[in-house]
């Protein structure tokens, strides 16, 4: 089993920045990649970014490309999402997730473990 604990959400003004963290524990040696998703009220959970647990190769959704950066610190078993130039449309609950294989990297069904989510609110 893998446990994921997120932190770093909060309220920020448009144009500001936030950094989210996701600490992994348990059988982290079985993780192939880590993904970030977000879900606004009444909407489906959407893919944001993915990074390989071993190596790097980040991949981003078009909606956040150039503004968000995913990174990791394997010594701390932690992944990060640096969010810059935030917009009100970025307001959502943000989730980190771990996948055991390379299948369906941009879909929630491709991930085996999930964090509890952290709220990000961007004001005008």
Residue pairs with C-beta under 8 A, 6 or more apart in sequence:
1 26
1 27
1 113
2 24
2 25
2 26
2 27
2 28
2 30
2 31
2 98
2 112
2 113
3 24
3 25
3 26
3 113
4 22
4 23
4 24
4 96
4 97
4 98
4 113
4 114
4 115
4 116
5 22
5 23
5 25
5 115
5 116
6 20
6 21
6 22
6 94
6 95
6 96
6 115
6 116
6 117
6 118
7 20
7 21
7 22
7 23
7 118
8 18
8 19
8 20
8 21
8 118
9 18
9 20
9 94
9 118
9 119
9 120
10 18
10 119
10 120
10 121
11 121
11 122
11 123
12 18
12 86
12 120
12 121
12 122
12 123
13 122
13 123
13 124
14 86
14 87
14 88
14 122
14 123
14 124
15 85
15 86
16 86
16 122
17 82
17 83
17 84
17 85
17 86
18 83
18 86
18 120
19 80
19 81
19 82
19 83
20 36
20 80
20 81
20 83
20 94
20 96
20 118
20 120
21 78
21 79
21 80
22 34
22 36
22 78
22 79
22 80
22 81
22 96
22 115
23 76
23 77
23 78
24 31
24 34
24 77
24 78
24 79
24 98
25 77
28 53
28 77
30 100
31 53
31 98
31 99
31 100
32 52
32 53
32 54
32 99
32 100
32 101
32 102
33 50
33 51
33 52
33 53
33 98
33 99
33 102
33 105
34 50
34 51
34 53
34 70
34 72
34 79
34 96
34 97
34 98
34 99
35 47
35 48
35 49
35 50
35 96
35 97
35 98
35 99
35 105
35 106
35 110
35 111
36 47
36 48
36 49
36 50
36 70
36 79
36 81
36 94
36 95
36 96
36 97
37 45
37 46
37 47
37 48
37 94
37 95
37 96
37 97
37 108
38 45
38 46
38 48
38 90
38 92
38 93
38 94
38 95
38 120
39 45
39 46
39 92
39 93
39 95
39 117
40 91
40 92
40 93
43 92
45 95
45 108
46 61
46 63
47 61
47 106
47 107
47 108
48 60
48 61
48 63
48 64
48 68
48 81
48 94
49 58
49 59
49 60
49 61
49 64
49 68
49 70
49 81
50 58
50 59
50 70
50 105
50 106
51 57
51 58
51 59
51 70
51 71
51 72
51 79
53 72
53 74
53 98
58 69
58 70
58 71
59 105
59 106
60 68
60 70
61 106
64 83
64 90
67 83
67 84
67 85
67 86
68 81
68 82
68 83
68 84
69 81
69 82
69 84
70 79
70 80
70 81
70 82
71 79
71 80
71 82
72 78
72 79
72 80
73 79
73 80
79 96
81 94
81 96
83 90
83 120
86 120
86 122
87 122
88 122
88 123
88 124
89 122
90 120
90 122
91 120
91 121
91 122
92 120
93 117
93 118
93 119
93 120
94 117
94 118
94 119
94 120
95 114
95 115
95 117
96 114
96 115
97 108
97 111
97 112
97 113
97 114
97 115
98 111
98 112
98 113
98 114
99 105
99 110
99 111
99 112
100 112
103 110
104 110
